Amino acid sequence: MIKAIIVEDESYIRDKIKTNLSKYFDNDIEVVGGVESVDQAIREIEEKKPDLLFLDIHLTDGTSFDLLTKIKDKSFDVIFVTAFDEHAIKAIKVGALDYILKPIDDIEFKEAVARAVENSNKGRHIEKLLEISNEYFQGAQKKRVILKTLESVYAICEDDILYCKSEGNYTTFYTQQSKKIMVSKPLKKALELLSENVFIRCHQSYIVNKKHVLSYNKQGVLIVDSEIKIPVSSRRKEYVIEKIFG
């Protein structure tokens, strides 16, 4: 049985989560605590050693990232529960973590919790994922992103990514170290992980890191990192030139 703690400062949301867990996951998950603050959560986590946390982003005395910074043993899974907050959601996505939006949709809830139940059997340790999400949330200058493949999990600095190429429902990230990392995401979803002011979608099949662009030639091609050629679609030409060279 998975032990869960709900860290949420709105009591009706705590009640909604408990009700849904009882309704859909009664045989899998036991709620062992429900608190509304960082300080209360620290005591509950240290005492009850949960396997799963439901975390609101903004609590009565800080944020869930403040909480996670103060917890040494992060041998639990996390599902964030948040109202729409573009910055917080981007931080969660960058760390490849799961979240549920308020107001809670039952279908989204079941899908997120089902993934957590499945992960509980894999001994997943998410300290690195939380670290990178926290870096983004706190506004770190050097941003990193978690990329998951079938075999591995990579923590990649954005500055090291040269470009991304669509491979149907997959995207390959090309890095300065000549590493190619293919993830199971279409290009549109891959773009959501990256900084909007740095990564430009220049073509239906390409995203480019403008920091590595050296020039744009008459053939409608960006030259990246001295020799790599990235096409620019004609309908995106003005937008791309303005974003990179404007």
Summary of the structure (lengths in Angstrom):
residues: 246
radius of gyration: 20.4
end to end distance: 56.7
largest distance: 65.4
contacts: 742
relative contact order: 0.09
helix: 37%
strand: 33%
